[in-house]
Amino acid sequence: MTQHLGGGTVATETVHKQRDDGEESQDHRLSYVLVVDDEPLIRNFLTRCLEGWGYSVKQAGSAADALECMLARPASVVLCDVMMPEVKC
């Protein structure tokens, strides 16, 4: 799949693991991208883009929410805002 973003083009591919019996693996059905941002507009935009490209997405509006998601079921990929209000570096 090729996506056109701004002035550039990005090639993306969704990989589906198949078992010997032809079924999708459990890993693929459980995998997701976690989008972490305190701004709902950014979270929703990234979620729409990722879902449009075929990814399963969960959102977290805070670092605490993101940690809860990761403890319950770790994400395959995390897109995280680096300037969150309650996070001190």
N, C-alpha and C positions, 0 to 999 in steps of 0.2 A: 504494500500500500504506500502511496506517496502523498504526503501532506504539504500544502503550500502555506508557509507561515511568514507573514510580512514579505520581505524581499527575497527570502531564501526558500529552498525546498528541502524537506527532511523526509528521508525514506524510513518507514517504520514497518515492522513485521511482528505479528503476533504468532508465537510459537505454541503449538498444542502438542503435548506429549501424548503418545498413544501407547497403550499396553499391547501385549502380544495378541490379545483377543479383539483388538480394534477399538476398544472403548477409550475415552479420554481418561487420563490418570486423575486420581483424587486430588493430587497436588494442584493441577490446573484449575479445578473447580473451586478450590479453597484459596487460591492466590488472589491478591488484590493490591491496589495502590492506595496508600494512605496519604491524603493531602492535609497538611497541618498549616493553618494560617488563622490569625485572629481577625482578619478582615473577610466577612462573608462574601463580598463581591469577588475577591481573588479565589477563595475556595470554590465558589460556584462556577466561575469561569474555567478553572483547571479541571474540575469534575466534568463539566460538559464536554470539554475537549477530549479528555481521556476516555470517557464513555463513548463518544463519537468514534473513537479509534478502536473500540472493542474491549477496553479494559474495564474490570470491575473496580469500583472506587468506594472508599469510605472517607469521611471527613472528620476532622477534629479541629475545634476552635481554640484549643489551648494545649499547652504542653502536658497538663495533667490528663486531659481527654485522650491525647495521643498515647501516653503511657498506658492508660487503661486498655485501649485498642490493642496495643502491642503485647500486653500481658495476656489478654484473652485469646488472641490469635495473631501472631506476627505477620506483618505485611511483607510482600515480596520487594516492594519499592516504597520509599517514603520521600515525598516532596515536602520540604519543611521551610517555613519562613525562619530566617535567622535572627530577626528582631522582634521577638514576642515580648509583650509587656511584663509578664510575671517571671520571665527567665533572666537570671543574672549571670553574666559571664565574667 
